[in-house]
Amino acid sequence: MLELRPCCECCGTDLPPASLEARICSYECTFCSACAEGVLAGRCPNCGGELVRRPIRPADRLLKHPASTQRKVKEAGCKPAA
């Protein structure tokens, strides 16, 4: 089950569960589309994996399986994957 993390790890932008701007890797590292497509060039800075659009969980399913509220933001922002 995806955590649906609440913000971009690079810039802290809010990414609510229904956001079309959320991008994730296979480990669920979460970024906004601006960071993912900009500085990160489509690659996760943590694992080097591909960043893809996060699926949207239907609203009725969020009641049973709510999105995470734990924010993770890199203090120094993000650098491209090596």
N, C-alpha and C positions, 0 to 999 in steps of 0.2 A: 504494500500500500504506500503510495507516494505521500511524503510529509506535507507537500505544498507549503514550502518555506515562505515566510512573509515579506522578504526583501532581497534586493541585490547584494551579493557579498562584496562587490566592488565599491558601489557608491551609496548604498543604503536606501535606494528608491523603493518605495512600497510596491509590492506585487501581490495584490489580493488574489484569492483563489480563482476568480474568473478572468484574470488578466491575460490578454493576448500577447503581452510584452515579456512574459517570463520565459527564460531559457534554462534548460537543465542538462547535465551530463548523466551518464549511467549511474553515478553515485549520488545524484540529486543535488549536487552543488548548483546553486541558483543565482542567476544573473539577469539583469534587464537586457532588453534587445539592444539598447544603445551601447552598453559595455560589451556585450557578447559579439556584436557585429563590428564594433570599433576596435578598441585597444586589444581585445582578446582574439580577434580574427576568427571567431567560430570555434575556438579550442578552450577547454577548461584549464585555468592556470594551476589547478591542484593536481589533476591526473593526466592532462593532455588529451582527454577524450573530446569527442564532438559535442557541441552544444546544439540542442534542438528545442523547438517550442514545447513548453510544458502543456500537457493535456488539461482540459478543464473538467473538474469533477462536477456532475450535476448538483444543483442546489439541494435537492431532496436528500442526496447522499452525504452532503456536508453535515447534515444534522447528526447522522450516525458516526461519520468519520470526519471530524473537523480538521481544518488546516492547522498547521503548527503556528505557534505564536513566538517561538524562539528565534530571535534575530541574530544573524552571524554576519558581521561586516569586518572586512580587513582594515585595520587601522591605517595602513599605508596605501590603501587602494589596491588595484590589481596591476600585474605585469603580465605580458603575453607568456603563454606556455613555452617552455624551452624546447 
